[in-house]
């Protein structure tokens, strides 16, 4: 009751109540929008699955989706059961309603189960952000030679992985034209 202080006049309580109601409705609106987005993603995924040849669905998910096949299945279940979940306001309740064994408590339900690609992207963003932040506070010119050498040595395995990936990519015939033109030597 710190926000209300020692107020005895209930008329003074209206301000906090109005704000709480407003914020609550805002949360429900965002939750509903998330559910609508999940239904739409499910619709798109269902269309793609119907369009790709047998055996191409899982590779398509692995290559293009920033989430796992399990998450794709959850999105599609939301689309397939959109009438059942029309009055819900969150994804967890939707998953419990439309997925078998979703409410048995065996596994917590999540909107997104990271796959290797999404984890790598997140790590890269964190690493770049960390370096950018650190270099703003302490420019490279102020680093001792040993510090630069140690960091470079630590990052060397990453450059070896990049070289491996670039080499493998060079053997592929199905590269997008944009990649070929970008990396033409």
N, CA, C and O of each residue as an XYZ file, in Angstrom:
740
protein
N       0.810     -1.192      0.000
C       0.000      0.000      0.000
C       0.854      1.257      0.000
O       0.344      2.349      0.250
N       2.145      1.122     -0.277
C       3.032      2.280     -0.253
C       2.593      3.332     -1.249
O       2.741      4.527     -0.994
N       2.054      2.904     -2.383
C       1.636      3.872     -3.391
C       0.473      4.728     -2.895
O       0.301      5.866     -3.333
N      -0.323      4.177     -1.982
C      -1.469      4.904     -1.458
C      -1.127      5.699     -0.207
O      -1.899      6.558      0.217
N       0.011      5.418      0.375
C       0.430      6.109      1.584
C      -0.561      5.874      2.705
O      -1.072      4.767      2.873
N      -0.823      6.890      3.450
C      -1.748      6.793      4.573
C      -3.136      7.276      4.184
O      -3.950      7.607      5.046
N      -3.405      7.317      2.878
C      -4.681      7.873      2.413
C      -5.863      7.084      2.943
O      -5.915      5.859      2.830
N      -6.791      7.793      3.511
C      -8.016      7.172      4.016
C      -9.164      7.425      3.023
O     -10.188      6.742      3.045
N      -8.967      8.401      2.178
C     -10.007      8.783      1.218
C      -9.957      7.845      0.018
O      -8.991      7.865     -0.745
N     -10.995      7.019     -0.155
C     -11.022      6.038     -1.247
C     -10.983      6.703     -2.621
O     -10.614      6.051     -3.597
N     -11.345      7.957     -2.724
C     -11.305      8.663     -4.003
C      -9.871      8.745     -4.521
O      -9.650      8.805     -5.730
N      -8.898      8.749     -3.609
C      -7.502      8.806     -4.014
C      -7.025      7.469     -4.598
O      -5.968      7.417     -5.228
N      -7.782      6.406     -4.399
C      -7.382      5.087     -4.887
C      -7.678      4.900     -6.372
O      -7.185      3.951     -6.981
N      -8.461      5.774     -6.953
C      -8.888      5.634     -8.341
C      -7.706      5.699     -9.308
O      -7.659      4.934    -10.272
N      -6.769      6.584     -9.068
C      -5.605      6.707     -9.961
C      -4.870      5.397    -10.147
O      -4.688      4.965    -11.285
N      -4.438      4.741     -9.069
C      -3.750      3.450     -9.222
C      -4.630      2.383     -9.864
O      -4.132      1.578    -10.650
N      -5.904      2.355     -9.555
C      -6.806      1.352    -10.125
C      -6.939      1.565    -11.628
O      -6.882      0.611    -12.404
N      -7.113      2.807    -12.029
C      -7.223      3.104    -13.465
C      -5.974      2.655    -14.222
O      -6.065      2.075    -15.304
N      -4.818      2.930    -13.640
C      -3.571      2.528    -14.291
C      -3.443      1.006    -14.358
O      -3.015      0.458    -15.374
N      -3.812      0.329    -13.276
C      -3.757     -1.138    -13.256
C      -4.668     -1.712    -14.334
O      -4.270     -2.615    -15.070
N      -5.880     -1.196    -14.426
C      -6.835     -1.688    -15.428
C      -6.292     -1.444    -16.832
O      -6.349     -2.329    -17.686
N      -5.771     -0.260    -17.069
C      -5.203      0.073    -18.368
C      -4.048     -0.862    -18.729
O      -3.992     -1.384    -19.842
N      -3.138     -1.070    -17.794
C      -1.994     -1.952    -18.050
C      -2.446     -3.394    -18.265
O      -1.913     -4.089    -19.129
N      -3.422     -3.843    -17.488
C      -3.937     -5.199    -17.637
C      -4.543     -5.398    -19.033
O      -4.284     -6.411    -19.683
N      -5.340     -4.441    -19.486
C      -5.933     -4.548    -20.825
C      -4.858     -4.513    -21.907
O      -4.991     -5.175    -22.937
N      -3.814     -3.756    -21.681
C      -2.693     -3.712    -22.616
C      -2.013     -5.083    -22.707
O      -1.689     -5.554    -23.797
N      -1.803     -5.708    -21.555
C      -1.194     -7.049    -21.524
C      -2.081     -8.039    -22.274
O      -1.586     -8.822    -23.085
N      -3.384     -8.010    -22.011
C      -4.298     -8.926    -22.703
C      -4.282     -8.692    -24.211
O      -4.360     -9.639    -24.994
N      -4.183     -7.430    -24.611
C      -4.114     -7.111    -26.044
C      -2.874     -7.687    -26.693
O      -2.939     -8.235    -27.793
N      -1.737     -7.563    -26.010
C      -0.496     -8.119    -26.549
C      -0.551     -9.646    -26.567
O      -0.073    -10.276    -27.510
N      -1.129    -10.231    -25.535
C      -1.251    -11.685    -25.499
C      -2.139    -12.166    -26.636
O      -1.821    -13.159    -27.291
N      -3.237    -11.480    -26.877
C      -4.138    -11.855    -27.973
C      -3.423    -11.698    -29.306
O      -3.581    -12.532    -30.197
N      -2.637    -10.635    -29.450
C      -1.892    -10.430    -30.690
C      -0.886    -11.559    -30.903
O      -0.690    -12.014    -32.030
N      -0.247    -12.012    -29.819
C       0.688    -13.133    -29.921
C      -0.031    -14.387    -30.398
O       0.493    -15.122    -31.234
N      -1.205    -14.631    -29.882
C      -1.979    -15.799    -30.298
C      -2.395    -15.670    -31.760
O      -2.315    -16.639    -32.514
N      -2.831    -14.495    -32.161
C      -3.181    -14.263    -33.568
C      -1.967    -14.477    -34.470
O      -2.084    -15.053    -35.551
N      -0.798    -14.009    -34.020
C       0.426    -14.215    -34.802
C       0.767    -15.698    -34.909
O       1.191    -16.160    -35.968
N       0.585    -16.450    -33.820
C       0.857    -17.887    -33.839
C      -0.068    -18.592    -34.823
O       0.365    -19.486    -35.551
N      -1.335    -18.197    -34.850
C      -2.289    -18.784    -35.794
C      -1.862    -18.473    -37.223
O      -1.906    -19.346    -38.090
N      -1.453    -17.248    -37.468
C      -1.032    -16.862    -38.834
C       0.235    -17.611    -39.243
O       0.330    -18.079    -40.378
N       1.204    -17.734    -38.342
C       2.415    -18.507    -38.657
C       2.024    -19.945    -38.971
O       2.551    -20.542    -39.909
N       1.097    -20.506    -38.186
C       0.626    -21.862    -38.438
C      -0.009    -21.999    -39.804
O       0.180    -23.009    -40.482
N      -0.755    -20.998    -40.211
C      -1.381    -21.014    -41.535
C      -0.314    -21.017    -42.641
O      -0.392    -21.796    -43.591
N       0.668    -20.143    -42.500
C       1.748    -20.076    -43.495
C       2.511    -21.389    -43.541
O       2.793    -21.912    -44.620
N       2.847    -21.925    -42.363
C       3.585    -23.193    -42.318
C       2.771    -24.327    -42.954
O       3.327    -25.174    -43.652
N       1.469    -24.343    -42.715
C       0.610    -25.371    -43.314
C       0.631    -25.264    -44.838
O       0.664    -26.279    -45.534
N       0.614    -24.035    -45.353
C       0.672    -23.831    -46.800
C       2.009    -24.313    -47.360
O       2.054    -24.973    -48.398
N       3.091    -23.980    -46.668
C       4.418    -24.411    -47.126
C       4.516    -25.927    -47.091
O       4.998    -26.542    -48.042
N       4.060    -26.530    -46.001
C       4.131    -27.994    -45.879
C       3.348    -28.658    -47.004
O       3.778    -29.681    -47.537
N       2.200    -28.086    -47.371
C       1.415    -28.631    -48.475
C       2.065    -28.432    -49.824
O       1.777    -29.164    -50.770
N       2.944    -27.443    -49.920
C       3.557    -27.126    -51.212
C       4.874    -27.860    -51.467
O       5.219    -28.120    -52.619
N       5.606    -28.193    -50.417
C       6.897    -28.857    -50.626
C       6.684    -30.340    -50.887
O       5.668    -30.913    -50.493
N       7.648    -30.951    -51.554
C       7.579    -32.377    -51.865
C       7.786    -33.201    -50.599
O       8.310    -32.720    -49.595
N       7.353    -34.466    -50.684
C       7.529    -35.389    -49.567
C       9.025    -35.462    -49.212
O       9.869    -35.642    -50.090
N       9.334    -35.322    -47.933
C      10.710    -35.387    -47.467
C      11.430    -34.051    -47.436
O      12.569    -33.979    -46.975
N      10.787    -32.985    -47.922
C      11.431    -31.667    -47.945
C      10.994    -30.771    -46.790
O      11.582    -29.714    -46.560
N       9.951    -31.201    -46.058
C       9.405    -30.363    -44.992
C      10.406    -30.112    -43.864
O      10.673    -28.961    -43.519
N      10.957    -31.174    -43.293
C      11.905    -31.003    -42.186
C      13.142    -30.226    -42.608
O      13.570    -29.332    -41.878
N      13.741    -30.537    -43.778
C      14.884    -29.713    -44.207
C      14.504    -28.241    -44.407
O      15.310    -27.350    -44.136
N      13.276    -27.983    -44.881
C      12.847    -26.598    -45.069
C      12.801    -25.883    -43.718
O      13.285    -24.758    -43.588
N      12.210    -26.547    -42.708
C      12.143    -25.955    -41.367
C      13.549    -25.674    -40.851
O      13.822    -24.588    -40.341
N      14.446    -26.662    -40.984
C      15.807    -26.495    -40.460
C      16.538    -25.347    -41.144
O      17.329    -24.645    -40.515
N      16.271    -25.160    -42.434
C      16.994    -24.111    -43.170
C      16.409    -22.719    -42.990
O      17.147    -21.740    -42.884
N      15.092    -22.630    -42.954
C      14.479    -21.311    -43.018
C      13.800    -20.836    -41.729
O      13.676    -19.629    -41.519
N      13.368    -21.732    -40.884
C      12.626    -21.311    -39.697
C      13.576    -21.016    -38.541
O      14.544    -21.746    -38.328
N      13.301    -19.945    -37.796
C      14.137    -19.619    -36.640
C      13.675    -20.362    -35.382
O      13.893    -19.899    -34.262
N      13.030    -21.531    -35.584
C      12.541    -22.334    -34.473
C      12.554    -23.799    -34.870
O      12.806    -24.138    -36.026
N      12.281    -24.665    -33.906
C      12.352    -26.110    -34.117
C      11.084    -26.642    -34.789
O      10.086    -25.932    -34.906
N      11.141    -27.892    -35.223
C       9.978    -28.548    -35.814
C       8.848    -28.648    -34.786
O       7.674    -28.534    -35.136
N       9.208    -28.860    -33.527
C       8.188    -28.949    -32.467
C       7.424    -27.630    -32.357
O       6.204    -27.632    -32.195
N       8.121    -26.531    -32.443
C       7.460    -25.230    -32.406
C       6.602    -25.037    -33.651
O       5.500    -24.495    -33.567
N       7.099    -25.477    -34.803
C       6.308    -25.393    -36.040
C       5.011    -26.186    -35.890
O       3.946    -25.723    -36.297
N       5.101    -27.370    -35.309
C       3.908    -28.191    -35.091
C       2.924    -27.490    -34.163
O       1.712    -27.581    -34.361
N       3.429    -26.797    -33.160
C       2.556    -26.062    -32.240
C       1.844    -24.918    -32.956
O       0.652    -24.694    -32.745
N       2.572    -24.200    -33.798
C       1.949    -23.129    -34.570
C       0.858    -23.689    -35.481
O      -0.237    -23.132    -35.559
N       1.159    -24.787    -36.166
C       0.173    -25.371    -37.072
C      -1.047    -25.880    -36.307
O      -2.169    -25.781    -36.802
N      -0.841    -26.421    -35.107
C      -1.964    -26.867    -34.281
C      -2.847    -25.682    -33.900
O      -4.069    -25.815    -33.848
N      -2.248    -24.543    -33.636
C      -3.036    -23.341    -33.337
C      -3.883    -22.952    -34.540
O      -5.052    -22.597    -34.390
N      -3.295    -23.018    -35.739
C      -4.054    -22.680    -36.948
C      -5.177    -23.679    -37.191
O      -6.308    -23.290    -37.483
N      -4.868    -24.958    -37.071
C      -5.862    -26.005    -37.335
C      -7.019    -25.963    -36.338
O      -8.119    -26.424    -36.643
N      -6.775    -25.417    -35.159
C      -7.794    -25.369    -34.111
C      -8.191    -23.939    -33.754
O      -8.589    -23.665    -32.622
N      -8.085    -23.044    -34.709
C      -8.304    -21.623    -34.410
C      -9.696    -21.342    -33.856
O      -9.866    -20.405    -33.076
N     -10.711    -22.149    -34.249
C     -12.047    -21.940    -33.698
C     -12.087    -22.301    -32.214
O     -12.747    -21.627    -31.423
N     -11.381    -23.363    -31.842
C     -11.359    -23.795    -30.443
C     -10.705    -22.762    -29.533
O     -11.090    -22.608    -28.374
N      -9.718    -22.060    -30.068
C      -8.934    -21.147    -29.229
C      -9.308    -19.682    -29.439
O      -8.597    -18.781    -28.996
N     -10.432    -19.457    -30.118
C     -10.835    -18.089    -30.466
C     -10.975    -17.181    -29.251
O     -10.691    -15.987    -29.346
N     -11.402    -17.714    -28.120
C     -11.643    -16.872    -26.947
C     -10.495    -16.871    -25.953
O     -10.602    -16.266    -24.886
N      -9.402    -17.536    -26.286
C      -8.253    -17.559    -25.384
C      -7.426    -16.302    -25.564
O      -7.577    -15.574    -26.545
N      -6.549    -16.059    -24.601
C      -5.704    -14.860    -24.700
C      -4.231    -15.163    -24.564
O      -3.414    -14.243    -24.516
N      -3.863    -16.470    -24.499
C      -2.421    -16.736    -24.430
C      -2.086    -18.075    -25.059
O      -2.934    -18.961    -25.167
N      -0.842    -18.205    -25.470
C      -0.388    -19.391    -26.180
C      -0.345    -20.636    -25.304
O      -0.636    -21.732    -25.781
N       0.006    -20.489    -24.057
C       0.080    -21.660    -23.182
C      -1.276    -22.345    -23.099
O      -1.357    -23.566    -23.233
N      -2.345    -21.579    -22.880
C      -3.686    -22.156    -22.830
C      -4.062    -22.769    -24.181
O      -4.720    -23.808    -24.237
N      -3.642    -22.121    -25.263
C      -3.934    -22.655    -26.596
C      -3.252    -23.999    -26.797
O      -3.872    -24.940    -27.293
N      -1.991    -24.097    -26.421
C      -1.259    -25.360    -26.582
C      -1.893    -26.467    -25.743
O      -2.018    -27.601    -26.204
N      -2.289    -26.146    -24.527
C      -2.913    -27.142    -23.653
C      -4.210    -27.649    -24.281
O      -4.532    -28.833    -24.182
N      -4.941    -26.760    -24.921
C      -6.214    -27.128    -25.512
C      -6.061    -27.952    -26.794
O      -6.839    -28.878    -27.022
N      -5.077    -27.633    -27.626
C      -5.013    -28.260    -28.952
C      -3.981    -29.362    -29.092
O      -4.023    -30.110    -30.069
N      -3.059    -29.488    -28.158
C      -2.016    -30.497    -28.299
C      -2.243    -31.667    -27.359
O      -2.537    -31.467    -26.181
N      -2.110    -32.888    -27.866
C      -2.216    -34.040    -26.972
C      -1.068    -34.035    -25.971
O       0.067    -33.706    -26.318
N      -1.362    -34.395    -24.749
C      -0.372    -34.484    -23.674
C       0.259    -33.158    -23.299
O       1.270    -33.138    -22.596
N      -0.310    -32.049    -23.749
C       0.288    -30.752    -23.424
C       0.083    -30.384    -21.969
O       0.869    -29.619    -21.411
N      -0.956    -30.911    -21.344
C      -1.231    -30.516    -19.967
C      -0.840    -31.580    -18.950
O      -1.175    -31.453    -17.772
N      -0.133    -32.633    -19.381
C       0.193    -33.694    -18.433
C       1.353    -33.346    -17.519
O       1.713    -34.142    -16.652
N       1.944    -32.174    -17.695
C       2.999    -31.722    -16.805
C       4.349    -32.361    -17.074
O       5.315    -32.075    -16.368
N       4.437    -33.221    -18.082
C       5.696    -33.902    -18.353
C       6.755    -32.928    -18.850
O       7.936    -33.080    -18.539
N       6.348    -31.961    -19.596
C       7.307    -31.031    -20.185
C       6.691    -29.641    -20.208
O       5.571    -29.488    -20.696
N       7.374    -28.627    -19.702
C       6.799    -27.290    -19.745
C       6.638    -26.820    -21.192
O       7.497    -27.075    -22.037
N       5.550    -26.145    -21.460
C       5.294    -25.664    -22.810
C       6.004    -24.330    -23.019
O       5.988    -23.457    -22.151
N       6.615    -24.194    -24.169
C       7.304    -22.960    -24.515
C       6.853    -22.524    -25.886
O       6.514    -23.357    -26.727
N       6.845    -21.227    -26.120
C       6.529    -20.715    -27.442
C       7.625    -21.115    -28.424
O       7.347    -21.490    -29.563
N       8.846    -21.031    -27.978
C       9.965    -21.201    -28.897
C      10.994    -22.142    -28.299
O      11.503    -21.905    -27.204
N      11.295    -23.198    -29.014
C      12.388    -24.074    -28.621
C      13.546    -23.780    -29.557
O      13.454    -24.057    -30.753
N      14.614    -23.234    -29.047
C      15.703    -22.827    -29.921
C      16.331    -24.019    -30.637
O      16.560    -25.077    -30.051
N      16.599    -23.810    -31.926
C      17.367    -24.794    -32.659
C      18.803    -24.269    -32.762
O      19.104    -23.179    -32.276
N      19.672    -25.035    -33.385
C      21.079    -24.653    -33.434
C      21.256    -23.283    -34.089
O      22.016    -22.449    -33.598
N      20.547    -23.056    -35.204
C      20.688    -21.790    -35.918
C      20.289    -20.607    -35.045
O      21.019    -19.619    -34.967
N      19.128    -20.702    -34.385
C      18.680    -19.572    -33.575
C      19.608    -19.341    -32.388
O      19.839    -18.199    -31.991
N      20.139    -20.425    -31.820
C      21.092    -20.263    -30.720
C      22.372    -19.595    -31.212
O      22.924    -18.731    -30.531
N      22.850    -19.994    -32.400
C      24.070    -19.390    -32.950
C      23.863    -17.909    -33.228
O      24.742    -17.095    -32.946
N      22.709    -17.555    -33.777
C      22.418    -16.142    -34.057
C      22.383    -15.351    -32.754
O      22.947    -14.260    -32.673
N      21.719    -15.899    -31.729
C      21.634    -15.212    -30.434
C      23.021    -15.035    -29.815
O      23.335    -13.969    -29.287
N      23.847    -16.075    -29.881
C      25.204    -15.975    -29.335
C      26.022    -14.934    -30.088
O      26.759    -14.152    -29.486
N      25.883    -14.932    -31.419
C      26.625    -13.952    -32.222
C      26.205    -12.532    -31.854
O      27.052    -11.652    -31.704
N      24.893    -12.308    -31.709
C      24.412    -10.985    -31.337
C      24.923    -10.578    -29.959
O      25.309     -9.429    -29.748
N      24.924    -11.519    -29.028
C      25.436    -11.229    -27.694
C      26.918    -10.915    -27.724
O      27.375     -9.985    -27.060
N      27.671    -11.690    -28.495
C      29.117    -11.489    -28.575
C      29.452    -10.149    -29.222
O      30.298     -9.409    -28.720
N      28.793     -9.839    -30.326
C      29.035     -8.550    -30.994
C      28.636     -7.403    -30.065
O      29.351     -6.407    -29.962
N      27.492     -7.547    -29.390
C      27.058     -6.512    -28.454
C      28.043     -6.315    -27.320
O      28.334     -5.188    -26.918
N      28.555     -7.431    -26.806
C      29.526     -7.370    -25.724
C      30.807     -6.667    -26.174
O      31.322     -5.795    -25.475
N      31.318     -7.053    -27.349
C      32.532     -6.408    -27.859
C      32.294     -4.926    -28.125
O      33.130     -4.094    -27.772
N      31.173     -4.592    -28.737
C      30.873     -3.189    -29.033
C      30.819     -2.374    -27.746
O      31.406     -1.295    -27.659
N      30.111     -2.900    -26.751
C      30.012     -2.208    -25.471
C      31.389     -2.063    -24.829
O      31.747     -0.987    -24.348
N      32.149     -3.139    -24.824
C      33.458     -3.112    -24.183
C      34.409     -2.164    -24.906
O      35.150     -1.421    -24.263
N      34.392     -2.185    -26.239
C      35.296     -1.326    -27.012
C      34.927      0.152    -26.908
O      35.784      1.020    -27.069
N      33.657      0.437    -26.638
C      33.271      1.831    -26.416
C      33.856      2.339    -25.103
O      34.224      3.507    -24.982
N      33.933      1.445    -24.126
C      34.469      1.832    -22.822
C      35.993      1.834    -22.818
O      36.624      2.634    -22.128
N      36.575      0.922    -23.600
C      38.028      0.782    -23.597
C      38.515      0.499    -25.024
O      38.583     -0.660    -25.435
N      38.853      1.551    -25.780
C      39.246      1.390    -27.182
C      40.477      0.480    -27.338
O      41.304      0.367    -26.433
N      40.573     -0.155    -28.500
C      41.676     -1.078    -28.772
C      43.057     -0.438    -28.585
O      44.011     -1.111    -28.193
N      43.152      0.830    -28.860
C      44.452      1.518    -28.728
C      44.999      1.422    -27.302
O      46.209      1.491    -27.086
N      44.096      1.263    -26.335
C      44.540      1.210    -24.940
C      44.845     -0.220    -24.468
O      45.292     -0.412    -23.338
N      44.610     -1.206    -25.309
C      44.864     -2.604    -24.935
C      46.356     -2.907    -24.995
O      47.084     -2.379    -25.836
N      46.788     -3.764    -24.089
C      48.167     -4.250    -24.152
C      48.250     -5.314    -25.247
O      47.254     -5.964    -25.560
N      49.404     -5.484    -25.811
C      49.612     -6.465    -26.879
C      49.184     -7.865    -26.441
O      48.578     -8.602    -27.220
N      49.495     -8.230    -25.204
C      49.139     -9.569    -24.711
C      47.626     -9.766    -24.686
O      47.129    -10.854    -24.979
N      46.894     -8.699    -24.333
C      45.437     -8.802    -24.288
C      44.860     -9.048    -25.687
O      43.969     -9.880    -25.863
N      45.368     -8.332    -26.656
C      44.909     -8.511    -28.034
C      45.245     -9.919    -28.516
O      44.413    -10.591    -29.126
N      46.457    -10.354    -28.239
C      46.883    -11.700    -28.645
C      46.011    -12.775    -27.993
O      45.587    -13.716    -28.663
N      45.742    -12.643    -26.700
C      44.923    -13.628    -25.994
C      43.505    -13.698    -26.574
O      42.961    -14.783    -26.780
N      42.924    -12.540    -26.832
C      41.579    -12.525    -27.387
C      41.569    -13.131    -28.792
O      40.702    -13.941    -29.121
N      42.522    -12.738    -29.598
C      42.616    -13.281    -30.956
C      42.802    -14.792    -30.926
O      42.200    -15.505    -31.729
N      43.617    -15.280    -30.022
C      43.828    -16.728    -29.883
C      42.539    -17.428    -29.467
O      42.247    -18.529    -29.933
N      41.784    -16.800    -28.608
C      40.520    -17.382    -28.165
C      39.499    -17.444    -29.289
O      38.684    -18.365    -29.337
N      39.538    -16.462    -30.202
C      38.573    -16.407    -31.295
C      38.999    -17.229    -32.511
O      38.199    -17.439    -33.424
N      40.228    -17.686    -32.532
C      40.765    -18.434    -33.675
C      39.890    -19.637    -34.050
O      39.629    -19.833    -35.237
N      39.422    -20.454    -33.088
C      38.563    -21.583    -33.465
C      37.302    -21.144    -34.225
O      36.813    -21.878    -35.084
N      36.778    -19.957    -33.914
C      35.609    -19.465    -34.647
C      35.944    -19.212    -36.108
O      35.139    -19.516    -36.988
N      37.122    -18.659    -36.376
C      37.498    -18.398    -37.767
C      37.692    -19.713    -38.521
O      37.443    -19.782    -39.724
N      38.136    -20.754    -37.816
C      38.276    -22.061    -38.459
C      36.915    -22.648    -38.811
O      36.764    -23.275    -39.860
N      35.924    -22.451    -37.947
C      34.562    -22.917    -38.239
C      34.005    -22.140    -39.427
O      33.374    -22.728    -40.305
N      34.227    -20.829    -39.466
C      33.758    -20.005    -40.578
C      34.387    -20.488    -41.885
O      33.698    -20.586    -42.901
N      35.668    -20.786    -41.872
C      36.343    -21.291    -43.068
C      35.724    -22.605    -43.527
O      35.516    -22.806    -44.724
N      35.425    -23.506    -42.580
C      34.780    -24.779    -42.913
C      33.416    -24.547    -43.549
O      33.085    -25.168    -44.559
N      32.626    -23.656    -42.963
C      31.291    -23.375    -43.484
C      31.361    -22.763    -44.884
O      30.595    -23.141    -45.770
N      32.281    -21.818    -45.079
C      32.434    -21.196    -46.399
C      32.871    -22.221    -47.434
O      32.402    -22.197    -48.572
N      33.766    -23.120    -47.044
C      34.223    -24.171    -47.949
C      33.067    -25.075    -48.351
O      32.912    -25.398    -49.528
N      32.256    -25.486    -47.382
C      31.104    -26.348    -47.664
C      30.087    -25.628    -48.535
O      29.522    -26.217    -49.456
N      29.855    -24.354    -48.243
C      28.910    -23.575    -49.030
C      29.364    -23.473    -50.479
O      28.541    -23.472    -51.394
N      30.670    -23.387    -50.686
C      31.225    -23.302    -52.044
C      30.963    -24.541    -52.874
O      31.043    -24.483    -54.101
N      30.652    -25.662    -52.238
C      30.380    -26.905    -52.978
C      28.907    -27.037    -53.347
O      28.535    -27.966    -54.064
N      28.075    -26.139    -52.878
C      26.636    -26.255    -53.105
C      26.232    -25.598    -54.422
O      26.747    -24.544    -54.794
N      25.306    -26.238    -55.113
C      24.805    -25.710    -56.385
C      23.517    -24.912    -56.215
O      23.090    -24.227    -57.144
N      22.898    -24.991    -55.049
C      21.596    -24.360    -54.846
C      21.672    -23.051    -54.064
O      20.728    -22.678    -53.367
N      22.807    -22.357    -54.186
C      22.958    -21.085    -53.474
C      22.071    -20.014    -54.089
O      21.915    -19.966    -55.309
N      21.489    -19.155    -53.262
C      20.719    -18.033    -53.813
C      21.617    -17.124    -54.643
O      22.800    -16.959    -54.345
N      21.047    -16.547    -55.669
C      21.811    -15.657    -56.541
C      22.436    -14.505    -55.765
O      23.550    -14.075    -56.066
N      21.708    -14.005    -54.757
C      22.229    -12.882    -53.972
C      23.520    -13.261    -53.263
O      24.428    -12.436    -53.163
N      23.621    -14.500    -52.764
C      24.831    -14.940    -52.095
C      25.970    -15.078    -53.102
O      27.095    -14.656    -52.836
N      25.672    -15.669    -54.258
C      26.716    -15.851    -55.293
C      27.288    -14.508    -55.735
O      28.503    -14.364    -55.868
N      26.400    -13.508    -55.967
C      26.894    -12.213    -56.421
C      27.643    -11.483    -55.326
O      28.591    -10.752    -55.610
N      27.235    -11.668    -54.076
C      27.878    -11.024    -52.934
C      29.278    -11.579    -52.705
O      30.174    -10.840    -52.296
N      29.478    -12.867    -52.962
C      30.731    -13.527    -52.645
C      31.536    -13.928    -53.857
O      32.434    -14.765    -53.763
N      31.223    -13.344    -54.987
C      31.988    -13.635    -56.209
C      33.373    -13.000    -56.116
O      33.509    -11.835    -55.742
N      34.389    -13.775    -56.459
C      35.758    -13.226    -56.419
C      36.324    -13.084    -57.787
O      37.462    -12.640    -57.942
